[in-house]
């Protein structure tokens, strides 16, 4: 059976340590005479992820080895989220949806939340838009309150590049995004006591 991307991680309990990095593209020039700065914000924003796994015996490591080989370097994609940010800090009740098509940029108008709720989402909460290859992971940047109609405008990172359809569902628990390996190398170390060691780096698909 052919492998269909994006695929799932074997698990997140094997992480020894991990790092999520938020990347943005901003150019700054500074006058050598006055010190005055000019700032140019560009559209690029994305997540990056680096992870090393705990040493594992072969029975446990082969799932990870197969996962990496299944990606065939940078060809394939996989779903990834913050393993410690799976539950929102905010209330996050209702059936949230995108309100209105053609939305791009750093704010998102939504509805379907429980009406008139303080901190319906809190700063730092993750949410997911889309599914399959269109799955994207975003983070809320400010505490947000829904109005009497259940509407809320979210300040988000990264910015939305490609607009979603009206009434696209918003997922607030176990939010994921599509990632791709940062390298075509898929190495695993064979160590004493018959253990395997692995690490990988990836970037969110924009």
N, CA, C and O of each residue as an XYZ file, in Angstrom:
824
protein
N       0.841     -1.189      0.000
C       0.000      0.000      0.000
C       0.884      1.250      0.000
O       1.811      1.361      0.802
N       0.596      2.173     -0.891
C       1.397      3.386     -0.993
C       1.245      4.249      0.253
O       0.161      4.328      0.830
N       2.326      4.893      0.665
C       2.301      5.788      1.821
C       1.675      7.109      1.413
O       2.082      7.716      0.423
N       0.684      7.553      2.175
C      -0.007      8.807      1.896
C       0.430      9.851      2.919
O       0.325      9.622      4.124
N       0.909     10.974      2.454
C       1.356     12.060      3.325
C       0.211     13.047      3.561
O      -0.662     13.211      2.709
N       0.224     13.700      4.721
C       1.188     13.612      5.828
C       0.955     12.369      6.683
O      -0.178     11.906      6.816
N       2.031     11.831      7.264
C       1.934     10.677      8.143
C       2.024     11.144      9.601
O       2.358     12.295      9.879
N       1.720     10.227     10.521
C       1.728     10.550     11.949
C       3.063     10.181     12.587
O       3.731      9.244     12.150
N       3.444     10.925     13.622
C       4.597     10.549     14.435
C       4.326      9.226     15.144
O       3.177      8.938     15.478
N       5.365      8.405     15.383
C       5.155      7.190     16.172
C       4.614      7.498     17.566
O       3.707      6.814     18.040
N       5.158      8.516     18.225
C       4.694      8.949     19.545
C       5.480     10.197     19.921
O       6.395     10.589     19.197
N       5.140     10.824     21.036
C       5.923     11.957     21.538
C       6.539     11.639     22.893
O       7.225     12.482     23.470
N       6.309     10.450     23.402
C       6.867     10.077     24.707
C       8.348      9.723     24.609
O       9.024      9.580     25.627
N       8.852      9.581     23.384
C      10.260      9.228     23.199
C      11.172     10.444     23.148
O      12.389     10.292     23.039
N      10.610     11.648     23.223
C      11.450     12.840     23.177
C      12.372     12.903     24.398
O      11.911     12.763     25.530
N      13.653     13.112     24.173
C      14.568     13.441     25.269
C      14.571     14.946     25.485
O      14.486     15.419     26.618
N      14.669     15.688     24.401
C      14.518     17.130     24.449
C      14.091     17.607     23.064
O      14.392     16.975     22.051
N      13.393     18.721     23.041
C      12.892     19.246     21.775
C      12.881     20.768     21.844
O      12.841     21.357     22.924
N      12.916     21.386     20.679
C      12.865     22.848     20.598
C      11.947     23.252     19.453
O      12.067     22.751     18.335
N      11.026     24.169     19.749
C      10.218     24.788     18.706
C      10.712     26.219     18.527
O      10.909     26.946     19.501
N      10.911     26.615     17.270
C      11.388     27.950     16.939
C      10.389     28.618     16.015
O       9.943     28.019     15.036
N      10.038     29.853     16.324
C       9.186     30.647     15.450
C      10.077     31.505     14.566
O      10.830     32.338     15.071
N      10.003     31.316     13.259
C      10.817     32.066     12.310
C       9.986     33.151     11.632
O       8.832     32.926     11.269
N      10.575     34.311     11.469
C       9.929     35.395     10.740
C      10.977     36.122      9.924
O      12.159     36.092     10.268
N      10.566     36.772      8.850
C      11.502     37.434      7.943
C      11.275     38.941      8.030
O      10.285     39.463      7.517
N      12.206     39.629      8.685
C      12.151     41.080      8.839
C      13.528     41.633      8.498
O      14.534     41.211      9.067
N      13.565     42.575      7.571
C      14.820     43.212      7.201
C      14.990     44.538      7.920
O      14.049     45.326      8.017
N      16.196     44.783      8.423
C      16.492     46.027      9.124
C      17.771     46.624      8.542
O      18.798     45.949      8.460
N      17.701     47.890      8.139
C      18.896     48.625      7.733
C      19.093     49.796      8.689
O      18.124     50.366      9.191
N      20.345     50.148      8.937
C      20.665     51.211      9.885
C      21.633     52.195      9.247
O      22.679     51.805      8.728
N      21.281     53.456      9.292
C      22.148     54.485      8.722
C      23.447     54.568      9.508
O      23.414     54.681     10.734
N      24.601     54.514      8.824
C      25.879     54.643      9.544
C      26.127     56.074     10.034
O      27.041     56.309     10.825
N      25.329     57.014      9.573
C      25.530     58.421      9.922
C      24.608     58.889     11.050
O      25.023     59.640     11.932
N      23.352     58.435     11.009
C      22.377     58.912     12.004
C      21.937     57.824     12.971
O      21.391     58.122     14.033
N      22.169     56.571     12.615
C      21.693     55.467     13.449
C      20.224     55.179     13.275
O      19.692     54.282     13.929
N      19.540     55.929     12.393
C      18.112     55.711     12.156
C      17.915     54.364     11.450
O      18.625     54.033     10.500
N      16.957     53.616     11.929
C      16.675     52.288     11.363
C      15.460     52.334     10.443
O      14.508     53.079     10.676
N      15.516     51.530      9.407
C      14.366     51.278      8.556
C      14.046     49.791      8.640
O      14.922     48.944      8.471
N      12.789     49.490      8.901
C      12.355     48.102      9.100
C      11.390     47.708      7.988
O      10.428     48.423      7.704
N      11.653     46.569      7.364
C      10.782     46.046      6.316
C      10.326     44.642      6.694
O      11.118     43.700      6.723
N       9.045     44.523      6.981
C       8.464     43.217      7.317
C       8.070     42.500      6.039
O       7.401     43.064      5.173
N       8.497     41.243      5.936
C       8.127     40.410      4.797
C       7.097     39.369      5.242
O       6.754     39.291      6.422
N       6.610     38.577      4.296
C       5.490     37.681      4.579
C       5.895     36.366      5.223
O       5.043     35.653      5.753
N       7.169     36.034      5.187
C       7.574     34.719      5.671
C       7.457     34.559      7.180
O       8.069     35.316      7.934
N       6.682     33.588      7.620
C       6.579     33.179      9.019
C       6.310     31.680      9.044
O       5.461     31.183      8.304
N       7.038     30.962      9.899
C       6.820     29.518      9.971
C       7.409     28.979     11.264
O       8.159     29.665     11.960
N       7.056     27.734     11.572
C       7.588     27.011     12.723
C       8.768     26.155     12.294
O       8.814     25.663     11.167
N       9.725     25.981     13.209
C      10.775     24.979     13.050
C      10.827     24.126     14.313
O      10.468     24.579     15.400
N      11.278     22.887     14.151
C      11.252     21.929     15.251
C      12.516     21.091     15.212
O      12.900     20.575     14.162
N      13.164     20.960     16.371
C      14.335     20.095     16.512
C      14.090     19.148     17.680
O      13.542     19.546     18.708
N      14.498     17.903     17.516
C      14.198     16.907     18.539
C      15.290     15.849     18.589
O      15.789     15.409     17.553
N      15.655     15.448     19.788
C      16.471     14.256     19.981
C      15.654     13.272     20.813
O      14.920     13.667     21.719
N      15.789     12.007     20.497
C      15.005     10.967     21.149
C      15.823     10.266     22.222
O      17.052     10.227     22.150
N      15.149      9.722     23.202
C      15.840      8.950     24.229
C      16.437      7.701     23.584
O      15.885      7.206     22.601
N      17.543      7.178     24.105
C      18.076      5.918     23.579
C      17.037      4.808     23.719
O      16.380      4.679     24.752
N      16.903      4.017     22.669
C      15.874      2.969     22.654
C      16.467      1.648     22.183
O      17.380      1.614     21.358
N      15.934      0.576     22.719
C      16.286     -0.744     22.202
C      15.615     -0.917     20.845
O      14.736     -0.140     20.475
N      16.028     -1.924     20.118
C      15.579     -2.055     18.739
C      14.060     -2.142     18.625
O      13.477     -1.523     17.734
N      13.411     -2.896     19.507
C      11.959     -3.066     19.393
C      11.225     -1.736     19.409
O      10.190     -1.587     18.759
N      11.756     -0.770     20.150
C      11.113      0.539     20.206
C      11.607      1.484     19.119
O      10.861      2.346     18.654
N      12.848      1.323     18.721
C      13.440      2.274     17.777
C      13.002      2.046     16.339
O      12.993      2.986     15.544
N      12.638      0.815     15.988
C      12.335      0.535     14.585
C      11.119      1.313     14.072
O      11.055      1.635     12.885
N      10.160      1.618     14.944
C       9.032      2.436     14.506
C       9.510      3.817     14.077
O       9.032      4.363     13.083
N      10.467      4.387     14.836
C      10.998      5.696     14.483
C      11.856      5.627     13.215
O      11.786      6.518     12.369
N      12.650      4.591     13.088
C      13.466      4.439     11.885
C      12.574      4.316     10.657
O      12.825      4.951      9.633
N      11.540      3.502     10.761
C      10.611      3.347      9.641
C       9.904      4.664      9.319
O       9.672      4.986      8.154
N       9.564      5.423     10.371
C       8.934      6.730     10.163
C       9.838      7.646      9.343
O       9.395      8.243      8.361
N      11.111      7.758      9.747
C      12.036      8.627      9.040
C      12.264      8.155      7.610
O      12.281      8.971      6.689
N      12.440      6.856      7.408
C      12.657      6.335      6.068
C      11.418      6.510      5.195
O      11.528      6.708      3.985
N      10.237      6.435      5.811
C       8.993      6.621      5.049
C       8.891      8.032      4.480
O       8.266      8.242      3.441
N       9.501      8.992      5.159
C       9.458     10.371      4.674
C      10.344     10.574      3.443
O      10.147     11.518      2.678
N      11.324      9.678      3.260
C      12.262      9.795      2.141
C      12.873     11.192      2.094
O      12.795     11.894      1.086
N      13.476     11.569      3.204
C      14.079     12.889      3.281
C      13.020     13.975      3.233
O      12.036     13.924      3.971
N      13.218     14.943      2.378
C      12.325     16.086      2.303
C      11.140     15.877      1.360
O      10.372     16.805      1.105
N      10.996     14.663      0.846
C       9.845     14.410     -0.036
C       8.537     14.413      0.746
O       7.589     15.107      0.379
N       8.491     13.632      1.830
C       7.247     13.437      2.553
C       7.015     14.471      3.637
O       7.901     15.262      3.959
N       5.820     14.456      4.193
C       5.452     15.371      5.271
C       4.804     14.584      6.400
O       4.379     13.442      6.223
N       4.739     15.229      7.574
C       4.137     14.579      8.729
C       3.450     15.619      9.598
O       3.695     16.818      9.466
N       2.586     15.145     10.488
C       1.829     16.007     11.380
C       2.552     16.131     12.716
O       3.021     15.138     13.272
N       2.638     17.359     13.226
C       3.381     17.622     14.450
C       2.721     18.760     15.209
O       2.234     19.722     14.616
N       2.713     18.636     16.537
C       2.251     19.706     17.408
C       3.144     19.786     18.630
O       4.029     18.952     18.823
N       2.909     20.790     19.450
C       3.636     20.930     20.714
C       3.110     19.873     21.681
O       1.944     19.936     22.071
N       3.939     18.897     22.083
C       3.430     17.806     22.923
C       2.975     18.262     24.303
O       2.231     17.551     24.979
N       3.420     19.452     24.729
C       3.016     19.960     26.035
C       1.971     21.065     25.925
O       1.551     21.633     26.934
N       1.556     21.366     24.704
C       0.551     22.408     24.489
C      -0.705     21.870     23.845
O      -1.348     22.565     23.059
N      -1.061     20.641     24.169
C      -2.210     20.008     23.517
C      -3.554     20.509     24.034
O      -4.575     20.372     23.360
N      -3.551     21.087     25.229
C      -4.800     21.559     25.836
C      -4.765     23.077     25.947
O      -3.786     23.627     26.452
N      -5.808     23.772     25.487
C      -5.804     25.238     25.577
C      -5.882     25.720     27.017
O      -6.478     25.059     27.867
N      -5.283     26.867     27.287
C      -5.370     27.508     28.595
C      -6.683     28.247     28.754
O      -7.192     28.399     29.865
N      -7.231     28.705     27.636
C      -8.500     29.412     27.657
C      -9.676     28.463     27.790
O      -9.505     27.248     27.881
N     -10.881     29.038     27.802
C     -12.108     28.249     27.972
C     -12.340     27.349     26.759
O     -12.632     26.163     26.908
N     -12.209     27.914     25.559
C     -12.241     27.151     24.296
C     -13.494     26.307     24.112
O     -13.415     25.171     23.645
N     -14.657     26.858     24.478
C     -15.910     26.129     24.305
C     -16.696     26.679     23.117
O     -16.455     27.789     22.644
N     -17.642     25.866     22.655
C     -18.407     26.205     21.469
C     -17.967     25.350     20.305
O     -17.276     24.346     20.481
N     -18.376     25.757     19.101
C     -17.984     25.072     17.868
C     -17.357     26.112     16.954
O     -18.014     26.605     16.037
N     -16.088     26.456     17.192
C     -15.490     27.590     16.501
C     -15.262     27.338     15.007
O     -14.883     26.245     14.587
N     -15.507     28.395     14.224
C     -15.383     28.349     12.775
C     -14.760     29.654     12.283
O     -14.844     30.686     12.949
N     -14.139     29.591     11.118
C     -13.714     30.813     10.449
C     -14.953     31.564      9.970
O     -15.843     30.971      9.360
N     -15.013     32.860     10.243
C     -16.145     33.665      9.807
C     -15.734     34.509      8.607
O     -15.112     35.562      8.753
N     -16.089     34.033      7.427
C     -15.789     34.761      6.208
C     -14.601     34.195      5.467
O     -13.562     33.904      6.059
N     -14.763     34.043      4.161
C     -13.681     33.547      3.315
C     -12.676     34.667      3.025
O     -12.879     35.818      3.410
N     -11.604     34.306      2.347
C     -10.600     35.262      1.844
C      -9.797     35.933      2.941
O      -9.229     36.999      2.704
N      -9.724     35.353      4.137
C      -8.936     35.952      5.211
C      -7.483     35.485      5.148
O      -7.209     34.284      5.154
N      -6.569     36.426      5.089
C      -5.142     36.148      5.205
C      -4.557     37.167      6.177
O      -5.219     38.134      6.554
N      -3.289     36.935      6.583
C      -2.630     37.887      7.458
C      -2.579     37.436      8.898
O      -2.717     36.251      9.201
N      -2.379     38.402      9.789
C      -2.073     38.110     11.186
C      -3.264     38.181     12.120
O      -3.096     38.020     13.329
N      -4.464     38.416     11.605
C      -5.676     38.347     12.415
C      -6.686     37.443     11.721
O      -6.690     37.322     10.496
N      -7.531     36.817     12.511
C      -8.523     35.891     11.978
C      -9.851     36.128     12.683
O      -9.936     36.045     13.908
N     -10.888     36.424     11.903
C     -12.228     36.625     12.444
C     -12.920     35.271     12.533
O     -12.974     34.530     11.552
N     -13.441     34.954     13.697
C     -14.046     33.639     13.943
C     -15.401     33.792     14.607
O     -15.725     34.852     15.142
N     -16.189     32.730     14.571
C     -17.459     32.706     15.302
C     -17.726     31.281     15.765
O     -16.907     30.385     15.561
N     -18.879     31.083     16.389
C     -19.237     29.753     16.882
C     -18.770     29.462     18.295
O     -19.009     28.371     18.812
N     -18.100     30.429     18.935
C     -17.667     30.250     20.318
C     -18.847     30.425     21.274
O     -19.878     30.980     20.895
N     -18.699     29.962     22.487
C     -19.670     30.278     23.525
C     -19.709     31.794     23.688
O     -18.666     32.438     23.811
N     -20.903     32.355     23.689
C     -21.055     33.807     23.672
C     -20.570     34.461     24.964
O     -20.653     33.882     26.047
N     -20.061     35.689     24.816
C     -19.714     36.559     25.945
C     -18.833     35.852     26.976
O     -19.136     35.846     28.170
N     -17.761     35.270     26.504
C     -16.871     34.500     27.377
C     -15.487     35.133     27.418
O     -14.804     35.232     26.399
N     -15.086     35.557     28.606
C     -13.742     36.103     28.795
C     -12.710     34.989     28.639
O     -12.903     33.876     29.127
N     -11.625     35.300     27.960
C     -10.535     34.332     27.727
C     -11.058     33.064     27.060
O     -10.748     31.949     27.479
N     -11.850     33.257     26.023
C     -12.281     32.085     25.248
C     -11.051     31.357     24.706
O     -11.041     30.132     24.589
N     -10.009     32.139     24.376
C      -8.660     31.616     24.161
C      -7.692     32.557     24.865
O      -7.926     33.764     24.929
N      -6.614     32.005     25.388
C      -5.607     32.816     26.067
C      -4.322     32.860     25.238
O      -4.059     31.989     24.409
N      -3.544     33.891     25.489
C      -2.267     34.030     24.792
C      -1.440     32.753     24.953
O      -1.262     32.248     26.062
N      -0.948     32.248     23.843
C      -0.152     31.027     23.866
C      -0.909     29.782     23.469
O      -0.291     28.748     23.215
N      -2.241     29.847     23.405
C      -3.020     28.682     22.984
C      -2.757     28.382     21.507
O      -2.668     29.291     20.682
N      -2.636     27.103     21.196
C      -2.519     26.662     19.811
C      -3.897     26.374     19.229
O      -4.839     26.047     19.951
N      -3.993     26.503     17.907
C      -5.167     25.987     17.214
C      -4.756     25.521     15.826
O      -3.728     25.929     15.287
N      -5.580     24.667     15.273
C      -5.298     24.050     13.968
C      -6.363     24.461     12.967
O      -7.552     24.510     13.281
N      -5.909     24.754     11.756
C      -6.796     24.990     10.627
C      -6.527     23.947      9.554
O      -5.381     23.547      9.344
N      -7.571     23.509      8.882
C      -7.416     22.604      7.759
C      -7.176     21.164      8.169
O      -7.154     20.825      9.352
N      -6.997     20.321      7.150
C      -6.750     18.892      7.358
C      -5.883     18.376      6.226
O      -5.690     19.053      5.216
N      -5.361     17.164      6.405
C      -4.503     16.587      5.378
C      -3.311     17.479      5.095
O      -2.691     18.002      6.021
N      -2.985     17.659      3.824
C      -1.819     18.463      3.454
C      -2.016     19.949      3.726
O      -1.053     20.714      3.683
N      -3.248     20.371      4.005
C      -3.536     21.776      4.294
C      -3.570     22.079      5.793
O      -3.961     23.179      6.186
N      -3.171     21.129      6.628
C      -3.190     21.338      8.072
C      -2.114     22.343      8.480
O      -0.944     22.190      8.130
N      -2.526     23.374      9.228
C      -1.575     24.386      9.670
C      -1.741     24.638     11.165
O      -2.854     24.621     11.692
N      -0.603     24.876     11.845
C      -0.567     25.101     13.279
C      -0.351     26.586     13.546
O       0.585     27.190     13.021
N      -1.227     27.171     14.367
C      -1.135     28.591     14.712
C      -1.175     28.748     16.230
O      -1.624     27.862     16.957
N      -0.693     29.897     16.680
C      -0.718     30.228     18.101
C      -1.407     31.573     18.285
O      -1.182     32.508     17.516
N      -2.251     31.663     19.317
C      -2.936     32.908     19.656
C      -1.982     33.791     20.469
O      -1.307     33.304     21.376
N      -1.928     35.073     20.150
C      -0.942     35.964     20.752
C      -1.497     36.854     21.860
O      -0.723     37.451     22.608
N      -2.809     36.955     21.980
C      -3.427     37.814     22.998
C      -4.611     37.103     23.628
O      -5.264     36.281     22.984
N      -4.888     37.420     24.888
C      -6.112     36.919     25.510
C      -7.313     37.445     24.730
O      -7.379     38.630     24.400
N      -8.256     36.560     24.440
C      -9.352     36.902     23.533
C     -10.690     36.577     24.181
O     -10.864     35.512     24.774
N     -11.627     37.501     24.062
C     -12.972     37.344     24.615
C     -13.988     37.292     23.479
O     -13.912     38.089     22.545
N     -14.926     36.371     23.550
C     -15.983     36.299     22.545
C     -17.070     37.323     22.865
O     -17.298     37.652     24.029
N     -17.742     37.827     21.820
C     -18.806     38.799     22.045
C     -20.156     38.095     22.207
O     -20.222     36.867     22.266
N     -21.226     38.885     22.277
C     -22.558     38.338     22.531
C     -23.043     37.431     21.403
O     -23.971     36.644     21.589
N     -22.409     37.542     20.231
C     -22.780     36.686     19.097
C     -21.853     35.482     18.950
O     -21.967     34.723     17.987
N     -20.937     35.306     19.901
C     -19.996     34.190     19.818
C     -18.868     34.421     18.840
O     -18.222     33.473     18.393
N     -18.622     35.699     18.498
C     -17.547     36.039     17.568
C     -16.293     36.455     18.337
O     -16.381     36.994     19.441
N     -15.127     36.201     17.743
C     -13.859     36.612     18.343
C     -12.842     36.810     17.230
O     -12.781     36.031     16.279
N     -12.045     37.866     17.363
C     -10.961     38.129     16.413
C      -9.646     37.745     17.065
O      -9.291     38.259     18.126
N      -8.925     36.834     16.420
C      -7.705     36.273     16.976
C      -6.474     36.930     16.358
O      -6.385     37.072     15.139
N      -5.527     37.330     17.204
C      -4.192     37.725     16.751
C      -3.337     36.463     16.747
O      -3.269     35.761     17.756
N      -2.680     36.165     15.622
C      -2.104     34.830     15.464
C      -0.682     34.864     14.910
O      -0.256     35.840     14.293
N       0.038     33.767     15.150
C       1.323     33.455     14.525
C       1.286     31.980     14.138
O       0.789     31.157     14.908
N       1.804     31.628     12.954
C       2.211     32.508     11.877
C       1.016     33.081     11.128
O      -0.117     32.637     11.316
N       1.277     34.072     10.277
C       0.217     34.650      9.478
C      -0.355     33.614      8.516
O       0.334     32.677      8.113
N      -1.602     33.793      8.162
C      -2.248     32.916      7.183
C      -1.853     33.378      5.784
O      -2.078     34.533      5.423
N      -1.271     32.485      5.004
C      -0.841     32.810      3.642
C      -1.925     32.502      2.610
O      -2.152     33.279      1.683
N      -2.584     31.370      2.780
C      -3.618     30.948      1.842
C      -4.949     30.888      2.571
O      -5.085     30.169      3.561
N      -5.935     31.641      2.085
C      -7.213     31.767      2.778
C      -7.959     30.440      2.815
O      -7.867     29.631      1.892
N      -8.690     30.235      3.884
C      -9.555     29.071      4.033
C     -10.991     29.458      3.702
O     -11.338     30.638      3.661
N     -11.809     28.454      3.470
C     -13.216     28.696      3.157
C     -13.961     29.177      4.394
O     -13.558     28.907      5.525
N     -15.034     29.880      4.162
C     -15.921     30.268      5.250
C     -16.400     29.015      5.984
O     -16.677     27.985      5.369
N     -16.490     29.123      7.295
C     -16.959     28.032      8.155
C     -15.987     26.852      8.235
O     -16.383     25.742      8.593
N     -14.722     27.092      7.903
C     -13.710     26.068      8.170
C     -13.592     25.863      9.677
O     -13.539     26.830     10.438
N     -13.550     24.601     10.104
C     -13.488     24.292     11.532
C     -12.143     24.692     12.137
O     -11.101     24.618     11.486
N     -12.195     25.114     13.394
C     -11.004     25.465     14.168
C     -10.839     24.420     15.269
O     -11.744     24.221     16.079
N      -9.685     23.752     15.299
C      -9.401     22.718     16.289
C      -8.510     23.299     17.385
O      -7.439     23.833     17.097
N      -8.948     23.196     18.634
C      -8.191     23.798     19.741
C      -7.514     22.766     20.645
O      -6.700     23.141     21.488
N      -7.822     21.506     20.493
C      -7.173     20.448     21.281
C      -6.340     19.571     20.364
O      -6.773     19.215     19.268
N      -5.132     19.222     20.823
C      -4.216     18.402     20.023
C      -3.979     19.012     18.647
O      -3.986     18.305     17.638
N      -3.770     20.323     18.609
C      -3.580     21.017     17.337
C      -2.280     20.581     16.672
O      -1.261     20.388     17.334
N      -2.333     20.432     15.369
C      -1.196     19.954     14.581
C      -0.956     20.865     13.387
O      -1.802     21.676     13.011
N       0.223     20.702     12.806
C       0.550     21.326     11.535
C       1.345     20.355     10.691
O       1.845     19.352     11.201
N       1.469     20.640      9.404
C       2.251     19.796      8.501
C       3.700     20.275      8.504
O       3.975     21.462      8.330
N       4.617     19.335      8.706
C       6.047     19.633      8.742
C       6.790     18.773      7.725
O       6.312     17.723      7.296
N       7.981     19.258      7.351
C       8.851     18.547      6.426
C      10.262     18.523      7.010
O      10.700     19.518      7.588
N      10.975     17.420      6.873
C      12.340     17.346      7.374
C      13.202     18.454      6.773
O      13.008     18.853      5.625
N      14.146     18.940      7.558
C      15.031     20.009      7.101
C      16.216     19.478      6.307
O      16.982     20.262      5.746
N      16.377     18.175      6.251
C      17.514     17.571      5.561
C      17.076     16.259      4.926
O      16.086     15.654      5.337
N      17.821     15.834      3.925
C      17.575     14.527      3.316
C      18.319     13.401      4.032
O      18.185     12.236      3.659
N      19.100     13.741      5.054
C      19.796     12.717      5.827
C      18.870     12.158      6.900
O      18.193     12.912      7.600
N      18.842     10.844      7.024
C      17.996     10.171      8.010
C      18.871      9.190      8.782
O      18.866      7.993      8.497
N      19.622      9.697      9.759
C      20.641      8.909     10.450
C      20.121      8.382     11.778
O      19.275      9.003     12.423
N      20.646      7.218     12.178
C      20.398      6.703     13.522
C      21.684      6.062     14.019
O      22.371      5.356     13.281
N      21.996      6.321     15.282
C      23.250      5.879     15.887
C      23.055      4.550     16.601
O      22.089      4.369     17.343
N      23.967      3.637     16.376
C      23.970      2.367     17.074
C      24.957      2.463     18.228
O      26.139      2.739     18.019
N      24.470      2.234     19.451
C      25.274      2.477     20.638
C      25.459      1.200     21.454
O      24.889      0.153     21.149
N      26.276      1.323     22.502
C      26.489      0.184     23.385
C      25.173     -0.205     24.056
O      24.224      0.579     24.099
N      25.136     -1.407     24.570
C      23.949     -1.973     25.224
C      22.803     -2.115     24.235
O      21.636     -2.114     24.629
N      23.132     -2.238     22.938
C      22.138     -2.488     21.889
C      21.044     -1.431     21.855
O      19.865     -1.756     21.712
N      21.435     -0.158     21.986
C      20.455      0.919     21.914
C      20.709      1.766     20.662
O      21.806      1.789     20.104
N      19.657      2.452     20.254
C      19.711      3.313     19.084
C      19.429      4.750     19.525
O      18.605      4.994     20.407
N      20.130      5.695     18.893
C      19.899      7.102     19.166
C      19.545      7.830     17.881
O      20.136      7.566     16.834
N      18.577      8.751     17.953
C      18.126      9.467     16.761
C      17.787     10.900     17.099
O      17.432     11.219     18.234
N      17.899     11.759     16.102
C      17.440     13.131     16.202
C      17.010     13.574     14.812
O      17.422     12.995     13.807
N      16.176     14.609     14.768
C      15.754     15.144     13.476
C      15.335     16.588     13.636
O      15.013     17.040     14.735
N      15.343     17.307     12.530
C      14.888     18.695     12.496
C      13.910     18.828     11.344
O      14.024     18.149     10.323
N      12.936     19.727     11.533
C      11.895     19.885     10.530
C      11.410     21.328     10.531
O      11.627     22.074     11.486
N      10.748     21.704      9.435
C      10.165     23.044      9.319
C       8.715     22.908      8.894
O       8.365     22.033      8.102
N       7.878     23.782      9.428
C       6.479     23.780      9.054
C       6.295     24.183      7.598
O       6.966     25.089      7.104
N       5.386     23.508      6.924
C       5.084     23.836      5.536
C       4.288     25.138      5.512
O       3.312     25.292      6.246
N       4.706     26.060      4.675
C       4.061     27.376      4.599
C       2.965     27.330      3.528
O       2.289     28.331      3.293
